[in-house]
């Protein structure tokens, strides 16, 4: 005679849960139903069905057969909440992104949790996605640019969910595509006189003169700050007349450049001499080029708050972030007549992006074709 299997019904934080054992394995099924007399009858019917299926050899080990219809997975998709999906997405990404980027992910998840709550993935559609974008701007007072960043993260999270068969569609794709961010005016580049004054101020500073080579390198190459911070002596040729840029260092994390493309930059005689003057003998190939007096990597936050900002203030120069050194290089290079293709190659910019952002600096007067 077949052994009888009993399915027990219990209260799990106000929700109905079923428990039983089959072939030595324990099973637990949360029905997602309130623990009330009405739904206890539904639970009792489900428990009886499970018992019958076990006895007749028709037991569904996926348990999908016994879930209420709104909790069943379609095409083997696992049902999870939006917050749970985003948590898995963050777990997947944390090995590939730096700490500051992860902070944005967690901020986005907090907004999701507050607005969406415990909704499951199949309850999210484009209408709700649109409401969320409006809520971010109206209730949380986020800028359009920051709002789009959060929407893009959700789009990426749902794409991850689709790849892992957790969700069947991506309601954020269209929302992101037609969410428009007003163009942002770029800050003015430093004038050449201001560049000279800033470099000279760092070179002669009583405390922060060790930043001088780093600052001059930024102004004369247009490198991204993280690229310069991560530069190692092995990336320079023996005479320091050229440098290979293929990695960056941000908050202790080494990774590929922003565009994931490497480039080689020819260096001026002045910059070559400067780099040779700070290179230790014997040279340590793996050592960073720009270091603090304690032989530590440059911390961009400390550099900005302790040295950059006070020096600009002392010089009476309007404050702009250190990253403006890149904008300054590109602007003056184009204005001087340098070929935009060469500028793009040196700075690692996409050529179209360069034209989109710096068309006004190209030193060329357009003329109609004459025939």
C-alpha positions, 0 to 999 in steps of 0.5 A: 500500500502506498504511503500517505503524504500529508501536506500541512498548512501554516501561517507565514507572516499572514500568508498561507504556506504549505509544507510536505515531504516527498521522496525524502525531500522537504517542500515549502510553497508560499501561495501568496494568499492571505491567511483568512478562512476563505483562502484557507479553504483554497489552500486546503484544496491545493493541499489535497491536490498535491497529496493526490498527485503524489499518490498517483505519480503525477507530482509536479516537482517545479510546484508551478502546477500548484501555485495560484495563476497570478504566481505561475511562471510562463515559459519556465520564467521564475517569478521574482519581485522587481526589487529581487531582480535588481538585487540579482542584477547588482550582484552580477554587476558588482565585479565589473563596476566601481564603487561609485557606480554601485552607489548609483545602483543602490540609490536606484533600487531604493527608489524602486522599492519605495515606488513599486514595492513588492510587485512581481515582474509581470505586473510592470508595464510601460504605463507603470514605467512612465509613472515611475519616471514622472514620480522620480522628477516630481516627487523626488526632485531628480533632474531629467539626466539623473532620472534617465540614468535610473530608467536606463539601469532598470532597462539593463536590469530587465535585459539581464532578467530576460537573458536569465529567463526571469522575465518575458519582456522589457517595459523600460526600453521604449520609456528610455528611448523617448525620454528626452534630456535637455542638452546641457551647456558645457562649461567654458574651457580655461583660457591659455593664460589660465592654464599657464597660471594653474600649472605654475601655481601647482609647480610652486606650491609649498604643499601640493607641488607633487601634483604638478606633473599630474596637472600638466600631463592632464592639460597637455594630453587631454587624458581622462583623470582616471586614465592619468591616475592609473598610468604606469611606467611600463605604459611609456616608451623608454624615452617618454616620447609616447604613452599607451593608454588602455586602462584607468584607475578609479578609487583603487579599481583598475579597469579598461578605458571608458570606451574600452579602446586603447590608444597611443599618444605622442608626447611633446618634448616638454612633457617628455622631459618632465616625465623623465625628471620624476622617473626613479632609477632603476625604473619600476615598470609596475609603479604608477607614474603619478604618486603622492609623497607616501607613494600612494595613488592619487585620490581624485576627491582629495586632489579636487577638494584640498588642492585644485579648488583652493588653488583656483580660488587663490588665482581668482579663476572660476571653479571648474571640475578637474575633468575640464582639463580634457575639455580645455585640451580638445577645445584649444586643439580644435581652435588651433586648427588640429585635424578633428580626426587626430584630436579624436585619436589622441583623446580616445573620443568617438569622432561623431561625439567630438563633432556633436560637442565641439563643432563650434571650436573647429577652426574652419569656415564652411563654404558652399561647393562651387561648380 
